[in-house]
Amino acid sequence: MFFLKKLFTNHQKKKPSEETVGLYSSLAKNLNYLQTNLSHSSDLKWEQINFNNKKGILIYLESVTDREKIEKKVIYPLHKKAEGVIEEILPIAQFKKIAHLNKLPLLLVKGNCILILEGLHEAYVMGVMPSYSRSISEPSNEQVVRGAHDGFIENLTTNLYLIRHRIESTKLKVHYYEVGEITKTKVAVLYMQDIVNPKLVAEVDRRITSISTDTIASTGIIGEFIETSPLSPFPQILYTERPDRTAVNIMEGRVAILTEGDSSAMILPVTISAFYQSPDDYNSKWIIGSFIRLIRLASILIAFQLPAVYIAVVGFHPEILPTELIFTVQSSVGKVPFPPILEAILMELTLEVIREAGLRLPSRVGQTIGIVGGLVIGESVVRAGLVSYPMIIVVSLTAIASFVVPSHEMSTAIRILRFPLMVLSALFGIVGISVGLLFILIHLCRLESFGTPFLAPFSPLRMKDLKDTFVRFPIWKLNQRPHDIHPQRMTQEDYSRGWDADGQKEQ
């Protein structure tokens, strides 16, 4: 325990205070300072400018700026009107004055161009960033049959628009952060000011501001820094690429975190129910949605326990099988020289390799590899006598069931935990499975997501919140927000439906 504590303990150094440097009176000195701080990069460009009878230089990084914008919105207006007030001449929305020379290199990296005039103690900073972004399309890993078909992209401003387009409220608050000592990645935290628990917002702010790293490349890295239990295989943050799902969770009183350059959002806090729910559950009738959700829950149990149960039954408890089935299984298993545990591990690892190969290869080739690998390898290992037919069936059902889990993170956790359960079942049979499930249940009972019990509303039990767990009640019955996140306003409306079957308004 001491070793693990030592291994996962961070020793943060105190950040040195940045020294303030004012602009020099000489243009050459200012240019030399910027060149030095930008490592004399070849994409640093500058041009001579004369304005108000003063010499000046326009500096920019050509790799992160739009040259056409610089020509049309900066150089051409300054040449056309050689005198006047710069703020009134330049048609640029992102315009500001900076008096500290040490702040200019970072502003250049962010896509600004800088105008420095001789004799002035302030530099003019203008945003001329290029607009490169892919079109809005439906996320390939969260497709739905009915409902919205748009998804987040790698542009933070566009993603914020997709959420504000759904929540047209003045209470929706966006709070920006810059995370990463070198990359200065822009991070946005969104929540409803009048609904969210203020303690939750304060905790999210504390964890994000405490991140100390050079680089932030994605929301997944932020998630590892701020999650409550990093050693747990279970995800404590919900990742989604769907704006509609993000907006619904924000309206429930949760917090969403989006990152520049990443097409997914983080939703927190979450409970275990969020990982087997899908937007399709709410886009169809409640009976159909509940039926599909129950199928999904059954698939999770199959993907989690079926290989371990098969190993336990074959090795320890064959008497629970029907008599006719016992002879069929025993005749097939008896031809294999390996115990069932080695069969299962061999096939499960082979399946994981095929799955990974299908993901890394181009889509058409990946589909071919999956089909050919499954058919050829499965048939070959049975004919070679390495694996029995029942094991092929069990592994196939397990693989299909694992694909039903809507969350990739939860699906991965289930696939990992299959292996220790299989080992326990091979050693102790059903008793081993029971002990393994007991330890997992104890861990889940202790697990929290930003102060919210992971098993809520089952533990602690809250009957009113069970309306949207195993099954989904009609929408007009879901007029209260989940209690586990302690929102400021629990009830959405007194009567969500507002009329009865006779067409009269409910009293």
N, C-alpha and C positions, 0 to 999 in steps of 0.2 A: 504493500500500500504506500509506503514511503517513497518507493521508486516511482510509482505512477504519479504520486502527488508532485514529486520533483520534476518529472518529465513534462507534465501538463501545466506547470506553474510559469507564468510570464513574469519576467523582471524588466519592467519598463524604465527606461532612462528619461530623465527630465529633459524636455525639449529646450534647446538653447534659444534665447530671445533673439529675434531678428533685428539687426542694426538698421536704422533708418538712414537712407542716403538721398540727399536732395539733388536736383538737377544742376549740372555744371553750366556755367555761362558760355562755355565753348561747345559748339556742335560736335567737333571732333572727339572731345572727351566723352560726351554722352554716347556717341556711336561706338567708340572703343569699349566703353563699359558694357553696352548691350552685346557686342560681339564676343567679349570675354565670357560673359555669363551664359551665352548660348553656345559656348564651345566652338566659336568660329564656324558655325554650321553653314554649309554651302547654300541652303535654301533661304538664308537671311538676305533680303534685298532692301535697297534704299534708293531714293531718288531726291534730287535737289528741288526745292520748292521756294518760290519768292512770293511773299504775301505781306501787305502793309509795309512795303519797303524794307522787309526783314528777310534774311536768309533762313531757310529751314530745311529739314530733311523728313521725308516720309519713309517710315521703316515698317516692314512686314515680313512674315514668313510665307513664301509662295506656296508651300505644301499644305497650309491650313487656312488659306484665304482664297477668296474669289477675285481673280484679277479683273474680271469684267466689272464687278461692283466697285473696285478701287478706281478704275478708269472713269466710270460714269458718275459715281457719287462723291468722289474725293478730288481726283486730279483735274477733271474737266471743270467742275464748278470753281475751283481755286484759280485756274488759268483764265476762266471767263470773267471773274470778278477779282481783280488783284487787291482790292481793298474792301474793308467792311468788318462785320462781326462774324467770326467763323461759325458760331452756333446757328446763325440765321441763313448762312449760305449753303451749308452741307445738309442734304436731305437724308440724314441717317438717324434712325430711331435710337440705336444704342450708341449714345454719345456721352462722354464724361471727361472731366479734367483730373489729372493725377499729378501731385506735387512731389512724389517720392520716386526716385529713379530705380530703386531696388524692387519696386512692384511691377515695373514695365516688362521684364523678361517673361514672367508668367502670363501676363496679358497678351503678349505676342504669341505665345504657345497656344493660347485659347482661341486664336483666330481673329485678333484685332490688329488694326494698323494704327501706328502712332505717328503723330505729327509734332515735331519739336521745333519751335521758332527761337531764333537767337535772341538772348536777352530776357526771355520769359522764364518764370520759375515754375510753370505748369506745362505739362504735355497734354495734347488732345488725343484721346483714345476713342477709336471708332470701330464698331463691330462690322466686319465684312466676311463673316464665316460663309463657306459654301453650303448649299443645301443638297446633300447626298443622302438619300434614304430610299429603301425599297417600299413598294406599294403595300397598303394594308390588305392582308389576306387572312384566311382562317388558319389557326394553328393546326399543324398536321397531327400533333399528338393529343389534341383535345377537341376533336370534331364532334359535332352534334347533328342529330337528324332534323330537329326544328330549332328555331331561335336565331340569334345573331350569328353571323359568319365572319365577323371581323376579329382581328387579334392585334396584340401589341407588336411593335417593331422596335428597332434599335435606337430610335430617336425619342428622347425623353419628352420633348415638347409635344410631339404627336400623341404619345401615350397619355399625357395629362389631358389633352383635348378629348381623347376617347372616353375618359372617365368623366370629365366635366360635361360632356355632351349628354351623359346619362344622369348625372346628378347636377341639375341646374339650380343650385342652392348657394346662397351667400354664406352658409355655415360650413361649407366644405373648405377645409384649410389645407394648404400645401406649405410644408416647411422644408427648405433646402439645406443640405449639408455638403461639405467638401471632404471626402474621405480619401486617405492615401497621401503620405508625405510628398511623394514625387508626382504621382499621376493626377492628384487633385480631382478625383472622380466625383461628378455631381450626383447626389442622391436626393430623392424627394420622398418625404413622409406625408401621407395623406390620411385624414380622418375628419369625421363630422364633429365640429366644435361643441355642439349642444347635445351630442349623444355619447361620445366616447368617454371612458373613465379617465379623469385627469391623471390618476396615479399610473395608468398604463402609458400615457403619453410621456410622462416624466421618466418612466423606466426605459422606454425606447430611446429617448433622448440621451439618457445617461450611458446606455450601452453603445450607442453609435458614436458619441463623442469620445468614448474611452478607447476606440479602435486605434491602434498604433501599428501601422504597416506602411511600406513604401508603395505597394501596388494594390489596387482593387480592380479586378477585371470583370467581375460579374456579381449578381445578387447572391449566388451560392457562396462566394467568399464572405460576404457580409453576414450571411446566415450562420456560417460556422463561427464567426466572431461573437455573435449576439445570442445564440441559442443557449438555453438553460443547462442542458445536459449533453455536452458534446460526445461523451462516451457511449451514449445510448444508440442502438441501431435504428430506433424509431424516429422519424422526422417530427420535429416540433414546430415547423413552419410550413405553411402550405404555399407551394409555388404554382402559379398559373399564368397562362398567356392570354386569358380571356378577359376583356374589359368588363363584360356583363357580370361575370362571377366576382371580379374585384369590386365593382360598384355595389353589389348586393351585400358583400361582407362588410364594406365600409358603412353601409346603412344599418347594419346590425350592431355597429359600435366597435368594429375591429379597426386595426391600423394596417395600411398598405404601404409597402416600400418599393419604389422603383429606382432603377439605376440607369444612368446614361450609358448607351452602348449595349444594353441587355434587353431582350424582348420578353422577359418574364417579371412578374410582380410577386412579392412576398406578402402573405397574409398572416397576421398574428394578432392575438393568440388564437390557437386552434385546438380542437379536441379530436379524438379518434374518429368521430363521426364524419368529419370533413374529408377524410381520405377515402371513403367509399361512396361519397355522394357525387352526383354529376349534374350539370345544368339540364340534361335531358329529363331528369326526374321532375323538374318543375315546368317543362314545356309540354307535358302531356297530362292527361287526367290523373287524378291522385291515385286511383286504383291501379292504373297501369304503371305509374311511377313507383308505387310501393312494391308491386310485383317484380319489376325489374331490379329494384334495390335489394329485395330478398334473394333474387338469383345471384346478384353480385356478392352479397354476404356469404352465400353458400359456396361460391367460387373461391372466395378468400380462404374459407376453412379447408376446402379441397387442396388448394395450392400450398397451404401451410402444413397440413397434417397427413395427407393421403400416403405419401411414401413411407413415413414413419409407422403409420397404422398397418400398412401392408407388410413391412418388415416384422413387426411385432406379431401379427397374425400368423405368418408363415413360419416364423422361428419359434414362437412360444405358445400360441393359442389357436392352432388349426381347428380345434373342436368347435369354434364358433361359426365356422363355415358350414353350409349345407353339405350333406354326405356326397352327393354327386359332384359338387364343386371341389371337394377336398381331393378326390382322386385325379381330377383334371389338373389342379394346381400342382399336386405332388409329382405327377408324371412329368410335367414341364420343368419344375424346379430341380428334380432329381438328375436331369441331364446336364445341369450346369455345375462346373467344378468349383465355383466360388459361392460363398455365403451371400444371402440377399443384401447385406449391407454393402458389400463390394460391388454387386450388380447396380444397386441404386446410385452409389457415388459415381461409378463409371458413367452411367447414362446421364445423370444430372450434370456432371462436368462437361460431357460431350454436348449436351443441350445448351449449356451456357456458352461454350465456344462457338457453336453454330449461331446462336443469338447475337453474340458480339461481332462475328464475321459479317452477319447480315446488316448490322448497323453501320459498320465501317466501310463496306463496299458500296459502290453506286447502286441506286435503288433497283434497277432492273437486274443487275448481277446479284444483288443481295437476296432478292426474292427467289432467284434460281438456286442459289446456294442453300437457302432454307429448305426448299422443297426437295432438291436432290439429296442434300445431306440427311434430311429426316428419313426419306424413303430408302436410300441406298445403305446408309449406315445401320439403320434399324433392322432391315432385312438381313444384312450381312452378319451382324453380331448374333442374331438368332440362329442363322444357319451354321455359324461357326461354333455354336454351343457356349458362347460367352455370357449370354443373357437369355432369360426365359421370356416367353410370350406375355405372361401376366405382368412382368416388370415393364415391358414396352408399353402396355396399355396404361399402367399406373403413371409412368413418366409422361406419356402423351397427355393424359387427362390433367396432370399437374401443370404442364406447360400451357395448355389452353386456358385453364382456370387462372393462371397468373397474369395472362394478358387482359383479363376482365377488370383487374384493379385499375381504377381511373388515375391514381397518383403513381408516378414513376418511382418516387422516393419510397412510398409504402410498399410497392411491389418488390423493390430491391431488398428492403428489410425482411420481407416474408421469405424471399428466396435464400437469403443468408441464414435465417434462423431454421430453415428446413434441415440443414446439415447437422447441427447439434441435436435436434430432435431425432434424426435418423440414428445417430450414434447411441443415444439413450435407449431408443427402442431396441436396438440390436443387443445391448447389454442387459436390459432389465424388462423388456417387453412393454406391456401396457402400463406397468408401474413406472417405468422410466419416462414414458410420454407424459403421464400424470404429473410427475415431479417436475419435468421440464416446463410444462404449461403452468404449473403453480408458481415457479420462479418468474416466468414471463409475466404472469398476472400481478405478482407482487411488485415487479419493476414498473409495470404500467400504472399501478395504483400510486406509486411514489413519484411518477413522472409529472412534470409541470411544464406548461408553455406560458412564459411570462406571468407566472403566478396563477394561471388557470389550470385546475386538475385535468390531466390528459384524458381521463375516463369519464369526465362529466358528460351528461347528467346521470350516468350510472353509478359513479362513485366520486363524490357523494350523490346519493339518489335524490333526484328532483323530478317528480312525476309530471309537472306541467311542461318540462322541456323535452319529454319523451315523444312529443308529437311529430318531431322531425328527426328521428334516429333510425330505428330498424325499418319503419314504414313512414310514409309522409301523409299527414292529415290534409284535408282540403285547405286551400290557401286562406280562406276566410276564418279558419280556426287558428291560424298561425299569426295571431295579432299581438303577440308579445315577443320581445327580443330575448335571446338566450341569457339566462341569469348568470352563467359562469363567468362572463366578462364584465359584469357589474356596470351596465351602461347607466347614464344619467336618467334616461327615459326608457322605462321598460315597455309600456304599452304604446303601440302605434296608433290605433284608433279604438274607440269603444265598441263599434260594430264595423267590422271590415266589409261584410256583405251588404248590410243596410236595407234589405227588403226580404219579404217572405214569399212563399209559393203563391199566395193569392195576389201578389202585386202591391201589397200594402207595406208601407215603411215600418220597420221594426221600431218598437218603443223601448 
